[in-house]
Amino acid sequence: MFITLNGKQTEVDNGTTLVGLIQSKGLEPESIVVEYNYEVLPREKWDSVVLKENDNLEVLRFVGGG
């Protein structure tokens, strides 16, 4: 099935969870914010999200620097 991830069509397996997608992309959960279908999703809800066809995800990564 296909979802939109950061504006790009991305194929994922049926049954993929949000946490599984984050892990598969090698992202550090502590350094990102996830917008799921146009709403910022609190980290404590990530475990309960099973991705569906045409879901829209934006993953924003915090980068430190000075």
N, C-alpha and C positions, 0 to 999 in steps of 0.2 A: 504494500500500500504506500501511498505518497502523502507526505506532510510538507509544510513549508517551514524551513528552518533558516532563520535570518535572511528571508527573502528568496531563498532558493528551494526549488522542488527537491526533496530528499526521499529516497526510498528506505522504508524501515519494514521489519517483519511484523506481521499481525501479532498482537499481544505485547509489543514492546512497551515498556513503562518509561515514564519520564526519567526516573533514576537510571534505568538501563541505558537510555540514550546518552545521558550525561556521562556515564562511566565509559561508554563505547567511544566517545569523542575525547576522552582523556581530560575532561574538565574537572577542576577542583571546586566542589560545591560551595566551599566557604568564600570563593572569590567571584561568584556569579549571581546574577538575578535572572529569573525566568519570567517572561511574559507569555502566558498561555491563552490563546484565543483572545488577545487584546486586554487581558487582565494580569497584573502582577500577581504571581502565585507564591504565597508564603512557603518557605522551605519545608515546614512541617507537613505540608500537603503533597509534596512531590511523590512520596511513596504510593499514594492512592491513585495516581493518574496513569491510566492505560491509554496510550495514544490511539487516535482514530483517524481514518481517512480524512484528508483535508484539514487536519488541525494546523494551527498557525503558531509557531514558536519563535520568539526572539530571545536569544541568550546574550546577555550583556556581561562582559568581563571587566572587573576592576583591575586597573594597572596602577601600581604605586610608582612614585618617582618624585623628583624634586628639582 
